[in-house]
């Protein structure tokens, strides 16, 4: 089991109450049983296990991603102490480089925090959902007040002081893509990581035949690709690189582990959207090694879910290498576990076809040299509908074991 980053839940509470939040508002209430902040003892145990892990696998790069809840609810002293200990550990290891990142809602960003980020080399990203209207539709405080104004101020400070402003944006298909795109231009951001909302087969709110998501993404892509002063959109860049066969190191979801405030070891936290207690493994950094998660019921499903445990439709799909089955949470159902195509499968096929067709039309010499045919999304979707779902014996046993554990 190889992973490249730890998501550290340094605070298990948040100063916002976003309605779509998988941490607090999609049915998982386990955060109530956890301490509000990560303790020094848990930090020491994390770094101890990181040391042995890096020595065992000779890792050259390793990332700590501070997360929550809201990580800026933790004290500045917490980060100074953590990174001081981590830097000391790095000196005692041969060739590893540690990287520090943070995902924040941006409300609490001020000069003091920005000075700390620069001092400790922490690279922050801020959650913003596009236009003021779209953002304040969901990202409200505990009194129901929108947070856009405070976040805009925080992002402006971030760009002015650190020279960059990276954004994570959950897509709201009710909002106009052009207005969403322009809102981030107004913010003068460097990068926007657009995130497809986390729904499973059990709670998907869209009509799968209407291509709601792909229509939105196609309109956004056409705006972005024709803007000479575009900001980076990793989703689009990733698909383009895959289609053009450009090698790029991209983060696989199953190369990340989560450590909760109490030291529990979990899989990616977006899987909390799958149900109450879904991500719980019964493992703790205080008494277990990282590798122990592979032998847990969830870990057995999780770490194979991007490879041999893709469903039959995904394995047979000609776009398998491009979308890689989509995000894990989007493939989940209580009936089949991850043994499903993504709830956004038709959207992904349609969108990927649009990108490929765009480049075939604008750069015809690329496909002529290799005799590449244009992707026909309707043909692919029709073909995949003829493929029965897989019901392998080993997968069924793993799903049954996991179901019995929660």
Helices and strands as residue ranges (DSSP letters): E 5-9, G 30-33, H 40-57, E 61-67, G 71-73, H 76-91, E 97-104, H 111-120, E 122-127, H 132-138, H 148-162, E 166-170, H 177-187, E 191-195, H 212-225, H 234-243, G 253-255, E 256-259, E 265-266, G 269-274, G 290-295, H 297-302, H 312-316, H 320-323, G 329-331, H 345-362, H 364-370, H 377-384, H 393-405
